Amino acid sequence: METFLFVLCTTIPSHIIVFSLYWNFPWRSRPLALGLICCNILLKMLTVSWISLQGGNIRIVEWIFSTIGFLIYFLTLRVSWGKALYTFVFVVDYLSIVRGLATFTSVRIFSADSQSWTSCLLCLLFYLLTLPWMLRFFRRTSQAVLNTEAPFLWNTIWLIPAMVTTVILLFTNTYDPTSSIGWKFLLARVVLLICVLAVYGLLLRGIASVQRQSMLELQARQSEQILSFQRTQYAHLQDYMEEIRRARHDLRQHQRMILSFLESGNQEELRSYLQTQMAAQPAESFQSYCRNYAVNG
């Protein structure tokens, strides 16, 4: 019974954290995810109860069902697998830290079993003390992760916290319940906490830098597009000014010709010149499509 409650106390908060982080994210089906997670928790607790009655080790079962839980989130969330895996690893780290501290305190200070009532109460106490702050911290970072489009970054950076977590868990021999007695266990969990906070802090700075760089690149592209448009407009303006210059030159020539004909009194040549110029101009044609003259133009 104590083992059952201890596993339940460490399982429910993990899903509360994940759903809190991803609640406003795009889902394929949030109700489906909730249903599958509830089934996963139920099967996990039934399996843990059966193995506990048989006297077996439940650590492997916990990891198996944790992996299944991640796959459920991965399949129901509309988030890249790199982003989902990166945030999921840090949730696992936080849960491992709280569970490890509760187990160590229970065994070392209160001389209780690693999965006793004392461990359950201590685990709940540590969650109450740290969960509100960690939720704000995780939510802010996960939102930054979601808003940062860097596929190569997310497909590789998750390896850093995953390798740190793996090394520390192996270093503390997490599959052996008696390993929680030693100070090495506590030191490893503290180191894991420091690594989580450090990596998350560096991530926030890195994301801010990536976002600034993306913004600068976007502004540079927009500036280049504006300059290209201005160059095109300037070229059109130059062509238009050249046409006006030629039109003015031709107009002055026509005015000189007309003036010379008038001064010489040669009306026949003036009439012939004007008829020639009028015949050289293209005929005007106006097609009416609607009553709106602006649209017809």
Secondary structure, DSSP 8 states (H G I E B T S, - for coil): -HHHHHHHHHHHHHHHHHHHHHTTS-BS-HHHHHHHHHHHHHHHHHHHHHHHHHT---HHHHHHHHHHHHHHHHHHB-S-HHHHHHHHHHHHHHHHHHHHHHHHHHHHTS---TTSHHHHHHHHHHHHHHHHHHHHHHHHHHHHHHH---HHHHHHHTHHHHHHHHHHHHHTTTT-GGGGGSHHHHHHHHHHHHHHHHHHHHHHHHHHHHHHHHHHHHHHHHHHHHHHHHHHHHHHHHHHHHHHHHHHHHHHHHHHHHHHHHHHT-HHHHHHHHHHHHHHS--------SS-HHHH-
